Amino acid sequence: MKTPAHVTDYKIFSDTDPVALAQAVVSAIHDGWQPWGALTVADGQGDARYSQAMVRYAEWA
């Protein structure tokens, strides 16, 4: 039976440019990170900031 994975690292990627954020997320995915939850958008009086939580998993020893 396969042992469950657990989160070992957590990071929030954020940018004011959604395209730049998408590129950073794709790059992180290639480095072993996975998106955690939904993309969030915070609008500070017309200055939107896009954020994506990312995690890395490891197998239980």
N, C-alpha and C positions, 0 to 999 in steps of 0.2 A: 504494500500500500504506500502511495506517495505521501510524503509529509507535507503539511501546508507551508506556504511561503509567508514570510512576514516582512513588514516594511523596515528597512535599515537606514534609509536616508529620506529626507523630505526637504523640498526646496520650492519657493514660489518664483516663477518667471513672470516678469511684468514689463510692459512697454506701452508707450502712447501710440505706437504704430502697430495695428493688428497684423500686418504683413511681416514686420520684423519679429513680432512675438511668435507667429506661426513658424517662421524659419528657425528661431531659437528652440522651439518645442520639437520640431522635426530633428534637429541636430541632437538634442538631448535624448530623444527616443533611440537614435542610433548609438548613443553611449550608454544604453541600458536603463534610462529613465522611462517612466510611464505616467501619462496624465492621471490625476487623482481628482475626481469630481468634475464639475462643469467650469467652463470658461466664465470669468466674471468681468463685468464692465462697471467701473465707477466713473460717474460723470461729475467732475468738479467745475461747475459753471462753464461748460463748453469744452473743457479739457478732459476728454475721455482717457481712462487708463485701463488697459486690458491685462488681466492676470490669469495665470493657470498654475495650479498646484501640481507638482510632479513628485513621484516617489520612485525609490529603487527597492526591489525585493531581494531577499535571500532565502535560501532553504533553511529550515530548522536543522540544526546539527544533531 
